[in-house]
Amino acid sequence: MAQCGGGDVSRHRKGHLDTVESLCQGLLDDVMLDDDKCRAMFGYLQEWQDLASMCYGSLGGEPPLAPEASNGSGSSGGGGSFRKRRPDDAKGESNSICKRQRGKQQQQQQPCHPDQMAAAVGKGRPERARPGAKKKAEVASPKDSPATSASTVTAGQKTDYIHVRARRGQATDSHSLAERVRRERISERMRYLQELVPGCNKVTGKAGMLDEIINYVQSLQKQVEFLSMKIAASNPVVNFNIVEDLFGRQLSQAACNPAALPAMALPMAQVEPSCLQMSPLQQMQTSAGSSGYGLEMVVSNQYSPPGGPMSVPAGASVEPCLNVNGAAGWDIGSHGLFSGFDAPFQSVQSDCLLDNLKMEM
Amino acid sequence: MSSRRSSRGSISEEEINELISKLQSLLPNSRRRGSSQASTTKLLKETCNYIKSLHREVDDLSDRLSDLMATMDHNSPGAEIIRSILRS
């Protein structure tokens, strides 16, 4: 009877194995009277229990608690057997927990080691060493705490140390670790760039990717230059020198690298006649309101000279200004030219210059 | 076997170094740093930022261009010329 109770407990202990349970029940009903057979049965069941606990251990789940199993054993003798069996259960459970904890601690110690190395390596990287110190403090605690906190610590460590963890067979000296960290960072940036550059994810290999990135940056630079050129061209008179400047620069670029700029050569060739067209227009359209500041300045300079001889040096000094690279020439020229004018006009002019500069940049 | 692999590796390493210096020359603010080769990580980070800034610039410039086109008087001779430029 007592052994029967023990069998009952073990039956409830692995309640999810239904077929095994029914089999055990049938066997128990048969052999209940025979003590020896019962003992044999008990040993059999104990074996089964070990198997079940092994199953639990390998699955990583918590085995059902033993006190729940006592519900099924109604007999008084069952209580005794239960008490007799209880240490076994407790030992088995504690064994499995111990095993798991030992496993966790091994996992913790493995990342801990490279972390110490990284702390030794990265004196210039305190952001890496600081979480390491924090984790080391936490590593000490789970030795006497249940397995749940140990699992949370490992989860946190997994995210922290993925970069510096040394796998089996990898070197753990400081130089190798530093190199590994560096390579990790580089590949991370490369991945980021891959997202940024279209069509880069088709290319495999670092060299191809770098090639693609370089091409993309060059095309973007060209695009920016072309767009600013278009804007400069659509605001014709003021930015005439800048168009010329861009034009000259791109021509020199094209001369240096003729194959690289086939796309730029075409619009430039078509820009040229229009620019040339502009110069007669400049003289024709002096009265047009839609023309830019520069023309108005020249016009107003001619129409309302504060000092009589002003118009002649104006015409003379604007011409070289057009050829001067950048806005500095304009600035000097305008200050020299319009020193006799009122201040607001000059501020408009300088605003315009700033605008040009921005566009050119 | 190992020697062949190492020689191939060194070639690709050279290639990559070349490409990286080329990329460095493309970046605007890395030019002044000159010969002192910055770390690849920093270079790649700068490249990311530079590409982003170029994107922004392109967007800004196209916005301005469309604004200019919208505010332009359509039958003035200046607009004619601009349109002929833009069509190219």
Interface residues (C-beta under 8 A of the other chain):
Chain A: R182 R185 I186 R189 M190 Y192 L193 L196 V197 K206 A207 L210 D211 I213 I214 Y216 V217 Q218 L220 Q221 Q223 V224 L227 S228 K230 I231 A233 S234 N235 P236 L266 P267 Q270 V271 S274 Q277 M278 L281 Q285 A288 S290 S291
Chain B: S12 E15 I16 L19 I20 K22 L23 L26 L27 S39 T40 T41 L44 K45 T47 C48 Y50 I51 K52 L54 H55 E57 V58 L61 S62 R64 L65 L68 M69 M72 D73 S76 P77 G78 I81 I82 S84 I85 L86 S88
